Every structure is written in structure tokens, then in C-alpha cells.
Amino acid sequence: MAIDIREINRKHLLKSDVVYRINHGLCSRLVNFRNGIMYLEVMFTNKWKKNYEETTEELAQCWRKCNEELGAAIGCKVYIVDARKHPYKKELYLQSGVASYDAKKGMLFDSSHLN
């Protein structure tokens, strides 16, 4: 079953991401969903106080719970653009949609998927 990533991003922006953007200085988008794994890009500013692991956990769960198309996901890979360290990355990311990643984190929703 193919999913429409653009439509999921649009719905998520209106449903959840706008709250993160306004209140916490964080934005995210789904870039792929393959073999049960969600691939997210996340960019945050100084308003966001959580570390990379906490960010990965919170956003992976949020995307999975808020988007029924992703409910069967078994894991998530998160690519982080940290504008706290490099403020210029915020404008670069927002204008072009591209900036180098400061971290890559992953998680499984259920540890039984491990061998």
C-alpha cells in the first residue's frame, strides 16, 4: 500500500506540527516510510530544550499516533538539524528545505523486533 507523504505532512502540520512550531521552536516532516520505518527530518531552535534522544522519542510517538497511515510503523529514523548550535541553519532549512544534519537517531517502538 502506497502512502501519500505530501498529504500526511500537510495533515500533520495542521494537526500537530503547528503547535510545536509556535510554542517550542521545532518543526518536523516525514521524508519517507519504507519497510515499516518512518524517516523524519526535525529542525529546532533555542526554544526547544530536550536532547536528541528525548526529541526522537517524542516526535516518533507523535507522528505514529497522530497519523493512522503510520500506525503500523515498527521504528523511526530521525535526522536532526540543530539550529541551537548553528543559528544560520534555521533560515537555510526553512528557505531551501536542506541543511546538513547534526545528528541521526533511531528507535524501535517494540523491542521484540530485535533478534
Sequence and secondary structure as in RCSB ss.txt:
>XXXX:A:sequence
MAIDIREINRKHLLKSDVVYRINHGLCSRLVNFRNGIMYLEVMFTNKWKKNYEETTEELAQCWRKCNEELGAAIG
CKVYIVDARKHPYKKELYLQSGVASYDAKKGMLFDSSHLN
>XXXX:A:secstr
    HHHHHHHHIIIIIHHHHHHHSEEEEEEEEETTEEEEEEEE TT    HHHHHHHHHHHHHHH GGGTT  E
EEEEEEETTT THHHHHHHHHS    SEEEEEES GGG  
